[in-house]
Amino acid sequence: MSAGAIIPLVIAIIILAAVGAVAGSMLLRNLSMRHRFGPEYQRLVREVGPRRAQAELVDRQRRVAKLNLRPLTAEQRARYTGEWTAAQERFVDNPAQATEAAAALVTTVAADRGYPVDDHSQLLKDLSVHHARPLDGYRGARLTTEQATSAATEELRLALLAHRALFRELLGPPERIPTRPLPPSATVIGSTGRALPVGAAAASGPAAGTPAKR
């Protein structure tokens, strides 16, 4: 093979190798983002596409890295655990009030951890960096809480469970958080007419039967 034919072949190989390296790098970054942000990454990809989603998440990581985030003290964890238990037990008599108290408590704990909480939209973005897994449920729970007085008991129960998932992550290591169910004495009525315990797992959700509105 002549030198004139070899040179273009070498150039083509170099170009293909460079393209492959770039594609491989993008794939690894995509997998890393998908693993770290989970549903939040998928939600952004649906909204703005993969490239813009990745750029957005990188910006979030840079912003949060500059925040003065800190763990709670043992005293704070104990106090907030007690406040959560009180809010949860209130669900039996007043589901709307209990859910609103739970939402407020999550915001308070986030503030004590060092997250700015004045802008709720920005708070969601900041929380996604270290607490992406429960964020999708929390986002829906906030919407339910904003309409708590007109929401069905089952909707409020699921919202409370979603608030609890994020609360646990913000509070600290799971082994330090009691895993108490919602009060078993509270019930909702499913579509089959059977009474369902309010403390049932969130996975039972609407599929287990959505109660009539209060």
URMOPE-V337370 format. One record per helix or strand of 2 or more residues. SS is the DSSP state (H for helix, E for strand). FROM is the first residue (numbers start at 0). TO is the last residue. Records with the same first field share a line. If there is no record, write none. Layout:
SS->FROM-TO + FROM-TO
This chain:
H->2-36 + 38-47 + 49-64 + 73-91 + 94-112 + 119-129 + 134-145 + 147-149 + 152-170 + 173-175 + 201-203 + 205-207
E->186-188 + 194-196
